[in-house]
């Protein structure tokens, strides 16, 4: 059972998250040869001030 954790800065819509999850699920299913319903995608929203990337 693949589990994919995605951390994003908060503010993405549910529609955007669903589109991301769909693409990731399809790719994991294809390459790991596992059923799509066995792939789990978890989104963790972070506040903008809780992340720093040197920019």
C-alpha positions as CSV (number, residue, x, y, z in Angstrom):
1,X,0.0,0.0,0.0
2,X,1.9,3.1,-1.2
3,X,1.4,6.2,0.9
4,X,2.4,9.6,-0.5
5,X,2.7,12.6,1.8
6,X,2.6,16.0,0.1
7,X,3.4,19.2,2.0
8,X,2.1,22.4,0.5
9,X,1.7,25.9,1.5
10,X,-1.9,26.4,2.5
11,X,-4.4,27.9,0.1
12,X,-4.8,25.3,-2.7
13,X,-8.4,24.4,-3.5
14,X,-9.9,20.9,-3.1
15,X,-10.1,20.8,-6.9
16,X,-6.4,21.4,-7.3
17,X,-5.5,18.8,-4.6
18,X,-7.8,16.3,-6.3
19,X,-6.1,16.9,-9.6
20,X,-2.7,16.4,-8.0
21,X,-3.8,13.3,-6.2
22,X,-5.2,11.8,-9.4
23,X,-2.0,12.3,-11.3
24,X,0.2,10.9,-8.5
25,X,-2.2,7.9,-8.0
26,X,-2.0,7.1,-11.7
27,X,1.8,7.3,-11.8
28,X,2.3,5.2,-8.6
29,X,-0.2,2.6,-9.8
30,X,1.5,2.3,-13.2
31,X,5.1,2.2,-12.0
32,X,4.6,0.2,-8.7
33,X,2.0,-2.1,-10.4
34,X,-0.5,-1.7,-7.7
35,X,-4.2,-1.0,-7.9
36,X,-5.2,2.6,-7.7
37,X,-7.4,2.1,-4.7
38,X,-4.4,0.9,-2.8
39,X,-2.6,4.3,-3.3
40,X,-3.1,6.8,-0.5
41,X,-2.2,10.5,-1.0
42,X,-2.1,12.7,2.1
43,X,-1.9,16.5,2.0
44,X,-0.3,18.5,4.8
45,X,-1.0,22.2,4.5
46,X,1.6,24.4,6.0
47,X,1.3,28.1,7.0
48,X,3.4,30.3,4.8
49,X,5.5,31.4,7.8
50,X,6.3,27.8,8.7
51,X,8.4,27.1,5.6
52,X,11.6,28.6,4.4
53,X,13.5,27.8,1.2
54,X,16.2,30.4,1.0
55,X,14.2,32.7,-1.3
